[in-house]
Amino acid sequence: MNIGKPRKLGKTIEDIEEGDSLSLTESIEDKDLLLYLGLTNDANPLYIQHDYAQKTEYGKPIVPSIMLMGIITSAISKHLPGPGSHVVNFSVNFVGPVFHYETLTFQFEVIKVDKMKDVVTISIEAVNEEEDRVLDAVVMVQPPQVTLEDLEEKEGETNE
């Protein structure tokens, strides 16, 4: 069903090369944390209670790990490979804590293109403002398997 909105699809496996990269900067704001906590009903005091977090090794509330994974999967869905792609494997190492209001820079790089399996492997590293590494990840992604031309051709067939 086409509701008249323009479509955008990401790169297919044929359009992706080892070394393709993306840099993304994200700030963790109150609205992001509140949305996450509201959607998941996650009331972990380490994420929201300053008095509790002060007594831990972190000293203040930290950002939920799954939120950081969400930033990564969102970037994959939007940019590399882009719309129509699907994460099939996700491995992540949380090197250091991420605190509320921090700004992170994520570096994405395609390290392998496997045309036989129709999967690309992307390496991700995130650092905070002090350039401290806070996260390493390797994500295997199936790029879009349909092109815009395929969609337009299919729509032409259904309209005839």
N, C-alpha and C positions, 0 to 999 in steps of 0.2 A: 504494500500500500504506500503510495507516494502522496504525502500531504503537502507537497509544494515547497518544502524546505530544500535548499541546496545541500547536497551531500559532500562530504569530504572523507576520503579514505586514506589510510596511511600507506607507507611503502610496502610493496610486495617483496618477497624474498629475492626476486630478480633485481630489485632496486637498492638493495642494502649491501654494503661492503664492510669488511673488517676495517676498523679504524673510524667508521662513522661515529660522531660524538655529539653530545648535547651537554650544555651547562645550564643549570637551573638554580635560582636563588629563591628560598622560601623563608618567610618569617612566621614564627609560631605565635599567634595572637590569642587573646581570650576567647574571641568568637569561635575560633577553630577548636579549642579545647572544650568549650561548652557544647558545641555541636556534637563532637565525638562522645562526650560523657552522656549527653542526652539521648543519642541514638543507641548507645550500647548499654546504658544503665550501669556503667562501670564506676563504682564509687570508691575505688582504691584510694585510701588516704594519702598514699605516696604521690598521687597525681594532683590532689586538690587541697590538702590540709597542710598549711604552713607549719602549725605547731607540731604535727606528727613528723613531717619531712625534716624539720630542724634536728630531730633526734636520730636521724639516720645518717649514713655515710655521705649522703648527697647534700644535706644541709638545707635544701629547699625543694619544692615540688618539681618533679620531672615530667617530661612529655611521654605519654604512653607509646610504647614501641610500635604498636599496630598503626598509630597515626603516621609514623615515619614510613612504614611500609606502604601506607596509603598514598603518600606523596610520590613514592617511586612508581607504584602501579598507575597512578593518575598521569604521570609524565609519559609513561610508556603508551598509555591509551591515547594521549593527546598528541605526542610528538615523535617518539622513536620506538617502534615503527609507526605508531599513530592509530587513528580510529580503525576499528575492525580487527585489531590484534588481540591476542589472548595469552596471558601468562600461564605457562604449563609447569614451571618449577621455580621456586624462590628460596634462596639460601641467604641468610643474613647474619652478620656478626655485629652486635652492638658494642662498639669499642669503648664508648664513654657516654655519660648521661647527656641528655639534651634538656635544658631548662626552659621554663616559660619565657617568652619574649625573645628567645634567641633567633638569629638569622643563620640559616644553613645554606651552604652551596653544595649542590649535588653535581658530580661529574659522571656522565654516562658514556660508555664506550663499547661499541660492538667489538667483541673479541673473537667471535666465531660465527660463520655462516654455514649452516649444514643444509644444503639444498635437498639432500636425500630424505632427511627427516622433516624438512620444511620448518626449521627452528633456527633462531638466532640467539646467541648467548651474549648478554650485556653485563658488563662489570660496572658497578656503581660505588663511588666513594663520596661520603659527605663530611664536610668540615664546618666548624663553627666560625664565628668572627675572628677568633684568635688563631685560626688555622689548625686547631686541634681536630684530629680525625675522630669522628663520633660513630661512624657506620661504614661497613663494607658489605657489599651484596653482590651476588651473581644471580641473574634472572634469565631463565630460558623462555623465549617468547615465540609464539607462532604468529607470524605477520598476517595481515589480511589475505584471505584466499580468494577474495572476489575483487575485481577491479570496477571502477566506475563504468567502464565500457560494458562489462558483463551485466551490471544492473540496468543500464539504459537499454541494452539489447533485450533483456528479460521483460522490462516494462513495455517495450515496443511489441513484443509477442502477445502480452496480455491485453493490450489495447486494440489489437486487430480483430 
